[in-house]
Amino acid sequence: MASEHHPGGAGDQQVVGAADVRAEEHVPDPVRDRLAARTREILERPRPAASEEQVAREKAVVHECRYLMRLLSTRRRTDGEMRLRLSEREVPADVAHEVMARIDRAGLIDDAAFARDWVQQRRALRSLGDEALRRELEQRRVDAVHIEAALGEGESDEEQRCRELVRSRLGPRDRDLLRAERDGAHRRRLSRRLDALLTRKGYPGDLAVHVIAGELRAAAEDPAA
């Protein structure tokens, strides 16, 4: 006798389970649907035509961006230097703000790197002391935090740089006169000249006096100094 088919058997359970899975796959996600609808709305929304004022402002922004790009093509400049140029050109504040924002987004402003390179180059080429370097960077409107960080990097032994500068200015004739003189006249002339030099180079006065005295004494005592 043929077996009876009982609802709820294993076969029916499998069929019902598969149907449930397919049904779940098609259950709408209200959040997802709302997001999709909102996205379509935004993309399909007609854009209003730019006003004459907006067009004029955009032209002004582009014009000033090109101006700053020309400046940057000659040498690196700080954020403060470029803002000063815009101010001197009497660029409206809102235009200047947008111009600097675009220059910044383009990666053309890095005051920290500017300060580091400036300190390294001026120490190497001109033997400048920290105070002179600080004044120069302040004149270029670099923030104090970048200045102090740059002065603290690399070769920061200011006394050693000061000594090397003094030694470089003592020629063989100076050394001979220092060893031969009895009245100290040449020593005093050298001291005044070297003190003026170190002042121009930005070395502290107490350091200058200490270094000059030591180097002149060494030059007078040791022919090979």
DAKARA-V68478 format. One record per residue. N is the residue number from 1. RES is the residue in one letter. SS is DSSP state (hx for helix, st for strand, lp for the rest). PHI is phi in whole degrees, 0 to 359 (* if undefined). Layout:
BEGIN
n:res:ss:phi
N:RES:SS:PHI
N:RES:SS:PHI
END
This chain:
BEGIN
n:res:ss:phi
1:M:lp:*
2:A:lp:296
3:S:lp:289
4:E:lp:279
5:H:lp:268
6:H:lp:256
7:P:lp:301
8:G:lp:93
9:G:lp:288
10:A:hx:300
11:G:hx:296
12:D:hx:295
13:Q:hx:297
14:Q:hx:297
15:V:hx:296
16:V:hx:296
17:G:hx:299
18:A:hx:296
19:A:hx:295
20:D:hx:296
21:V:hx:299
22:R:hx:296
23:A:hx:295
24:E:hx:296
25:E:hx:298
26:H:lp:253
27:V:lp:290
28:P:lp:291
29:D:lp:261
30:P:hx:302
31:V:hx:295
32:R:hx:298
33:D:hx:295
34:R:hx:294
35:L:hx:296
36:A:hx:297
37:A:hx:294
38:R:hx:294
39:T:hx:297
40:R:hx:298
41:E:hx:297
42:I:hx:294
43:L:hx:293
44:E:hx:268
45:R:lp:294
46:P:lp:294
47:R:lp:276
48:P:lp:291
49:A:lp:293
50:A:lp:295
51:S:lp:283
52:E:hx:299
53:E:hx:295
54:Q:hx:295
55:V:hx:297
56:A:hx:296
57:R:hx:295
58:E:hx:297
59:K:hx:297
60:A:hx:295
61:V:hx:297
62:V:hx:297
63:H:hx:300
64:E:hx:287
65:C:hx:299
66:R:hx:295
67:Y:hx:299
68:L:hx:294
69:M:hx:297
70:R:hx:295
71:L:hx:298
72:L:hx:291
73:S:hx:286
74:T:hx:270
75:R:lp:193
76:R:lp:292
77:R:lp:223
78:T:lp:272
79:D:hx:303
80:G:hx:296
81:E:hx:297
82:M:hx:289
83:R:hx:296
84:L:hx:297
85:R:hx:299
86:L:hx:295
87:S:hx:296
88:E:hx:296
89:R:lp:274
90:E:lp:57
91:V:lp:285
92:P:lp:306
93:A:hx:301
94:D:hx:292
95:V:hx:291
96:A:hx:300
97:H:hx:298
98:E:hx:293
99:V:hx:300
100:M:hx:294
101:A:hx:296
102:R:hx:290
103:I:hx:297
104:D:hx:294
105:R:hx:297
106:A:lp:282
107:G:lp:76
108:L:lp:263
109:I:lp:241
110:D:lp:208
111:D:hx:294
112:A:hx:296
113:A:hx:293
114:F:hx:302
115:A:hx:296
116:R:hx:299
117:D:hx:294
118:W:hx:299
119:V:hx:298
120:Q:hx:299
121:Q:hx:291
122:R:hx:287
123:R:hx:293
124:A:hx:288
125:L:hx:272
126:R:hx:235
127:S:lp:54
128:L:lp:283
129:G:lp:280
130:D:hx:297
131:E:hx:294
132:A:hx:295
133:L:hx:296
134:R:hx:298
135:R:hx:297
136:E:hx:297
137:L:hx:290
138:E:hx:296
139:Q:hx:297
140:R:lp:266
141:R:lp:61
142:V:lp:275
143:D:lp:297
144:A:hx:302
145:V:hx:297
146:H:hx:288
147:I:hx:296
148:E:hx:295
149:A:hx:296
150:A:hx:292
151:L:hx:293
152:G:lp:274
153:E:lp:268
154:G:lp:66
155:E:lp:283
156:S:lp:248
157:D:lp:280
158:E:hx:295
159:E:hx:296
160:Q:hx:295
161:R:hx:296
162:C:hx:297
163:R:hx:298
164:E:hx:296
165:L:hx:295
166:V:hx:298
167:R:hx:300
168:S:hx:292
169:R:lp:262
170:L:lp:258
171:G:lp:275
172:P:hx:303
173:R:hx:295
174:D:hx:300
175:R:hx:294
176:D:hx:297
177:L:hx:293
178:L:hx:296
179:R:hx:286
180:A:hx:270
181:E:lp:290
182:R:lp:244
183:D:lp:265
184:G:lp:75
185:A:hx:296
186:H:hx:292
187:R:hx:299
188:R:hx:294
189:R:hx:297
190:L:hx:297
191:S:hx:299
192:R:hx:296
193:R:hx:295
194:L:hx:291
195:D:hx:297
196:A:hx:296
197:L:hx:297
198:L:hx:293
199:T:hx:296
200:R:hx:298
201:K:hx:279
202:G:lp:89
203:Y:lp:271
204:P:lp:300
205:G:hx:300
206:D:hx:294
207:L:hx:293
208:A:hx:300
209:V:hx:299
210:H:hx:298
211:V:hx:291
212:I:hx:301
213:A:hx:301
214:G:hx:293
215:E:hx:288
216:L:hx:291
217:R:hx:296
218:A:hx:295
219:A:hx:294
220:A:hx:285
221:E:hx:267
222:D:lp:238
223:P:lp:301
224:A:lp:268
225:A:lp:293
END
